[in-house]
Amino acid sequence: MSDWKSYQNDWLLLLEAGFIAIDQMDETSASELFKAVETLRADKPVSRIGSGFLYLHKLDVNNACKVFKKILKEDPQNDVAKAMLGLALSLEPDTLEQGEHLLQEVHQRKSPFAKSLTDTAISFVGKFLKPTPSSTKGQRKTTL
C-alpha cells in the first residue's frame, strides 16, 4: 500500500466523495471516506463536517450536535458547522428555538453559501418542524 501522506492534498475530494456516498445511500463508504478525511486533515476542524452530516442524515441528532459543537469550539466562525448545528437542534422540540436562532445568525452573514444553506434550513424548519399556532405546545406539524 502506498504512503497515505501522498493523498494529503486530496482531502477535499475525499470529503466531496463522502457526501456523494451519502446521496447514494452508501453509509459504509461515506463513513470510510470521512474517516480518511479526518486522518489526512486532523488539523482542520472542517474535516469532521462529513461525520456530523452523516449522523444528521441518520437522524442521530445527539451525535451530530456533539460533532458540530466540537468543530465550533475549535473554529467558532465556521458557518457550515453552525448552520448544521442549528438544523440539528431544530429537530428536537426542546431545542427548536435555539436551533432557529443559530440558523438566523448564520443567515445574517455575507456569505452567499451560508445564506443559501440557511434559506433552505429555515424554510424546512418553518414548514415542517414549528408547531402550528392552534396546536398544543411541543407538537409538530404533521403535513409533509
N, C-alpha and C positions, 0 to 999 in steps of 0.2 A: 504494500500500500504506500502511496506517495505521502510526503510530508504534508500534514494538514495546514501548515503555515503558508503553503503555496496558494491556498484559497482565501487568504486574508482579505484580499480586495473584492472578493465575490460575495461578501456577506449580504449586501443589499439585494442581489439577485436571488440568493437563497431565501431571504425574507419574503420577497415577492412570490417565489415558488411556493412557500408555505401558505400564503393567502390563496393562491390558486388551488392548492390541495384542499383547503377548507371549502372553497367554492365547488370543488369536485366531490365533496363529502368523503375525502380520504383523510380521516383523522390521524391515522398512523404515520403517513408521510408528512403531514403538516407538523405533527409533534416532533418528528426526527429532524425536519428542516429547521424548525425553530430552535431545537437544542443545538444544532450545528451553528446557527447564527449566534446564540448565546456563548458558545465556546469560542468562536472566532473573534467576537467583539464584546467580551465580558466587561471591557472598559466603558462601553456605551450603554446607558440605561435604555435607550431606544431598542436595543437588541431583544428586550423582553416584551415588547409590544405584541408580537405574534403570539406568544404564550398566553398573554392576557386575553387577546382576541379569541383564541381557541377556547379558553374557559367560558368566555361570554357567549360564544357560538353554541356551546353545550348547555347554556343557561346555568352554569356553575358560578353564580353571582358572587358568592363569598370568595372563592379563589381568584376570580377576575379582579375583584376590588383589591385584594391583597397585592396582586401583581402591579396594578396601576398606581396604588398608593406608594409602593416601593419605588417605582420609577419616579413619581413626583417628589419623593423625599430626596432623591439624588438630583433631579432636574425639575425644579418647581415650575419652570416656564414651558414644559412640554405640553403643548396644546392638544396633541392627539391623545396622550395618556389622560389628560384632564377631561377631555370630551368623552372618552370611552368610560372613564370612571363615572362621569355624570350619567351616562346612559345606563351603566350597570346599577348605580344607586337608584335610578328611576324605576327599575324593575321590581323593587321592593316597596310595599306601601309605607313602611316606616321611614324610608329614606328618600321617598319620591321628591319632596321639596328640596332637599339637599342636592339631589341629582339635577333637578331643573335649574337650580342656582348655578351649579358648575357649568351646565350647558350654556346658560345665558352669559356667563362670564367669558367663556371661550368665544362665543358668538360676537362679542364686542371687539375682539382682536381685529387687526388689519389684514390678517392672512386670508386670502380667498379660499384656500383649502379648509381652514378652520371654520369659516362661515358656511361653506358647502356641507361639511360634515355635521355641523351643529344644526343647520337648517333641517336636514333630514331627521336628525335625532329629536329635535324639539317638536317637529310635526308628528312624529311617531308617538312621542310621549303624550302630546295633547290629544291626539286622536284615539289612542288605544289604552293608555295607562291611567290618565287622570280620571278620578271619579266624576260622574255627572252631577250637576247641582242637586238633582232630585234624589240621588242615591244616598245611602247612608254612608257615614264616614268609613273609609278603608275599603269600600267595594270598588271594583273596577268596571270600566265599560266592557261589555261583552260582545259588541259588534265588531266583526273583522271583515 
